[in-house]
Amino acid sequence: MTDTDADTDTDELPVQYSDIERARTRLDDDTVVKRTPVELSSSLGGFVDATVYLKMEHLQWTGSFKTRGAYNKIRQDVDRGVESFVAASAGNHAQGVALAATKCGAESTIYMPETAPQAKVDATRGYGATVELVGKDFQETMAHAKAAVEETDAEFVHAYDDPDIIAGQGTLGTEMYHDCPDVDTVLVPIGGGGLISGISTAIKHLSPETRVVGVQAAGAQTVHESLDKGIPVTLDEVNTIADGIATGGISETTLRIIRRNVDEVVTVTDTEIARAILLLLERAKQVVEGAGAASVAALLGGDVDVAGETVMPLLCGGNLDMTRLQTVLVHALTARQQLLRLRIRIDDRPGTMEEIAGIVADYGANIHDVRHDRSVDNLEIGEAYLVFRVETSGAEHAAAIVDAVESAGYSVENIAATI
């Protein structure tokens, strides 16, 4: 992205490092923003042959980086006399604006999609905001919020298309550099681009040789097409478990900064994100939401060559709804074949289920449940399917179970692989 042949924009960018330094002064209050830890992950480093430091911004107040930008903007606006703020958010920006407004003695109203995780809705209200649930996705919610602002004297706080927001997020980039000055590559999730715009501005000022890699969810990717066309591209629909980066579009401001300062942008699938969430739980003992895990998903996905480097993936958010966590874990465990759904064709006679269950038990696997399917078109009279849900230790264990059942004369299909 930093190839000057691809970038004809030579004007001064709307956010400079001096803006980030002023934001750092405003944020010099650890009851608003605290310095989040960095932790060496030898497990993740072993997977990619690199030294991996996790920047744990998911441990920030409100569970994400969003308070940095929100407070930087709101503090200045309140000092100018603004008393009320409105924002649209899928969750993390909502909490950042709510906390920042309350800290500054102002009121806030947050518009959130009807599908916003309940945990994020409750947390936003807990930080002092009034919450309105409208719209089926972020773009529709944004339209409602902007219409509401036109009828009041409130100030709209955009999630990413605002230089003050970007400068506030940039304080995280300064922090990441000082956490590890010799870092070779940083990986940063991209929704609307405010976070990576701020971080890349800071990193490229402090360490121009450090590679900045942006990560988008495949079901919400817009950066590549936006760069190709030279204008921001907006999606009609987004589909990803990473709701924190499911904006479905970037802005002209963030596109300019990404083009100038970001070296590479990659995409990750929901399956890769789910795997990263599970690995972070297992290896780092950290609960991270889909957006926060996207950087680790990219690291593990193989599209970014980091062998021999010092790498810092940013865990930018930890507000993972528990029902979403359950869904993610089932998906990730299924992908690992630690959860199987085996459909076995049988002659429907007494003792068959017991025989197959015995084979599974002989291999030390746990059966969650079994279902009979008799009303299936391709079955002959007197045949049935048994559908077993089985817990295994992994792919080798799963293959051994399937082989054993097939060796007993049964036709077996792992239908979990098609879910």
C-alpha positions, -999 to 999 in steps of 0.1 A, spaced: 0 0 0 29 24 6 42 20 -30 43 57 -42 35 46 -77 1 34 -64 -4 66 -44 -10 99 -62 -21 116 -30 8 138 -20 -12 162 2 -7 163 39 -28 136 56 -57 147 78 -40 132 109 -4 139 118 18 124 146 15 158 164 -23 152 167 -16 118 183 8 134 208 -18 159 218 -43 131 222 -19 113 245 -18 143 268 -56 144 270 -57 106 277 -32 109 305 -57 96 331 -56 59 338 -93 60 349 -101 68 313 -75 48 294 -49 25 309 -17 12 294 -26 -24 284 0 -52 288 20 -70 262 26 -107 266 51 -130 248 32 -161 233 57 -189 227 28 -211 216 17 -188 188 54 -181 180 60 -218 175 32 -221 150 47 -194 127 84 -195 136 85 -160 149 86 -141 182 50 -131 189 40 -105 214 3 -101 220 -9 -65 226 -38 -70 250 -60 -40 243 -90 -62 250 -81 -56 287 -88 -19 283 -116 -2 301 -148 -10 282 -130 -40 267 -117 -23 236 -96 5 222 -126 26 214 -125 48 245 -92 63 232 -107 80 202 -141 88 218 -125 106 248 -101 125 226 -130 139 206 -156 144 234 -131 161 258 -124 188 232 -161 192 223 -172 195 259 -146 221 265 -162 240 236 -196 238 252 -212 206 237 -234 189 262 -249 159 244 -235 133 220 -250 107 196 -233 77 181 -240 46 160 -222 14 169 -223 -24 168 -210 -24 204 -175 -13 212 -177 23 200 -209 25 219 -192 17 251 -163 40 244 -186 70 237 -208 62 267 -178 61 291 -161 91 276 -193 112 277 -200 103 313 -164 110 323 -168 145 307 -201 152 324 -221 150 291 -251 129 280 -250 103 253 -275 84 231 -262 53 213 -280 37 183 -272 0 180 -283 -26 155 -312 -48 166 -288 -78 165 -262 -62 188 -250 -87 214 -269 -82 246 -237 -80 267 -226 -50 247 -261 -34 250 -261 -39 288 -225 -26 291 -233 5 271 -262 13 293 -240 6 323 -216 33 313 -244 59 314 -258 60 278 -293 58 265 -295 30 240 -318 28 210 -319 -5 191 -327 2 154 -317 -13 121 -308 -47 109 -271 -38 103 -246 -11 110 -253 10 79 -291 12 87 -283 20 123 -260 48 112 -287 63 91 -311 64 121 -284 80 143 -276 107 117 -313 115 113 -317 119 150 -288 143 153 -304 166 127 -333 171 151 -312 181 181 -281 202 191 -262 170 199 -228 163 184 -224 131 163 -194 109 172 -185 89 142 -169 55 148 -140 61 124 -145 90 100 -131 118 122 -95 130 126 -100 134 164 -112 98 167 -83 86 145 -57 105 166 -71 90 198 -68 55 183 -32 64 173 -22 66 209 -24 28 208 2 27 180 26 49 200 21 25 230 27 -5 208 60 9 195 73 17 230 62 -18 242 85 -33 216 107 -8 196 122 -36 175 89 -50 162 91 -60 125 54 -64 118 22 -53 135 -12 -68 126 -43 -46 131 -79 -55 124 -98 -32 100 -135 -23 102 -140 13 91 -103 20 92 -100 44 121 -79 21 143 -54 12 116 -53 48 104 -42 60 138 -19 31 146 -2 32 112 3 70 115 21 65 148 41 35 137 53 49 104 64 81 122 83 63 150 96 33 129 91 37 92 106 2 85 80 -16 106 55 -34 84 18 -26 91 -6 -53 80 -44 -47 81 -68 -76 86 -104 -77 74 -131 -103 78 -139 -120 45 -176 -113 50 -171 -75 54 -140 -68 33 -140 -35 15 -104 -22 15 -90 -41 -15 -118 -29 -38 -117 6 -23 -79 8 -31 -84 -5 -66 -112 20 -74 -97 49 -55 -129 56 -36 -145 40 -5 -167 10 -13 -197 2 9 -213 -33 11 -250 -37 11 -247 -66 36 -220 -80 58 -218 -115 72 -192 -123 98 -189 -133 135 -165 -104 140 -192 -79 146 -167 -53 159 -152 -49 124 -185 -55 104 -189 -19 93 -192 -28 57 -173 3 46 -144 27 51 -143 65 46 -123 88 23 -102 99 53 -93 64 63 -88 52 28 -62 80 22 -43 70 53 -44 33 46 -31 39 11 -2 59 24 7 41 56 -5 5 55 18 -20 37 -5 -49 32 -42 -59 38 -53 -96 41 -87 -112 48 -96 -140 71 -126 -163 72 -150 -169 101 -136 -204 104 -101 -189 108 -113 -163 133 -131 -191 153 -99 -211 154 -80 -180 166 -105 -174 194 -102 -210 206 -64 -210 204 -63 -177 224 -84 -194 251 -63 -225 252 -28 -211 248 -30 -175 260 -59 -179 285 -75 -149 270 -112 -143 260 -112 -123 228 -140 -114 205 -140 -120 168 -127 -86 158 -100 -89 184 -89 -123 172 -88 -114 135 -51 -104 138 -42 -138 152 -63 -155 126 -42 -137 99 -10 -146 116 -20 -183 116 -35 -182 82 -2 -182 63 -9 -152 41 16 -130 60 52 -143 61 66 -135 95 92 -163 98 121 -151 119 104 -118 127 92 -101 159 55 -97 154 27 -80 174 -9 -90 167 -33 -65 183 -61 -80 204 -84 -50 200 -115 -62 218 -128 -87 244 -165 -81 245 -175 -116 234 -212 -125 241 -214 -159 258 -240 -172 233 -216 -162 205 -188 -179 224 -207 -211 224 -214 -209 187 -177 -201 180 -164 -229 201 -187 -255 184 -176 -243 150 -139 -243 159 -141 -277 176 -160 -291 146 -133 -278 122 -107 -296 143 -128 -327 143 -130 -327 180 -168 -326 175 -181 -351 149 -215 -357 135 -214 -392 120 -243 -404 98 -242 -442 96 -264 -462 74 -278 -493 91 -303 -521 88 -329 -509 114 -328 -539 138 -324 -542 176 -289 -540 189 -273 -520 160 -271 -488 180 -256 -506 209 -230 -522 186 -219 -490 171 -219 -472 204 -197 -499 217 -172 -494 189 -171 -456 197 -167 -464 234 -138 -488 227 -119 -458 213 -125 -437 243 -148 -412 227 -178 -396 243 -212 -397 226 -233 -366 231 -264 -379 216 -278 -402 189 -307 -396 165 -326 -421 143 -335 -409 107 -359 -432 90 -378 -408 67 -351 -402 41 -357 -407 4 -326 -427 -4 -332 -454 22 -346 -488 14 -374 -503 34 -359 -515 67 -330 -491 66 -322 -461 88 -296 -436 95 -281 -432 130 -266 -397 135 -241 -397 164 -226 -365 179 -192 -376 192 -165 -358 211 -129 -368 202 -94 -356 210 -87 -345 174 -84 -355 138 -64 -387 142 -88 -399 169 -118 -391 147 -103 -409 117 -96 -440 139 -132 -441 150 -146 -437 115 -122 -465 102 -134 -488 130 -171 -483 123 -165 -488 86 -145 -520 93 -175 -533 111 -194 -531 78 -212 -498 81 -213 -469 56 -201 -437 75 -203 -400 65 -189 -372 86 -216 -347 80 -201 -322 104 -176 -314 76 -204 -301 55 -220 -278 81 
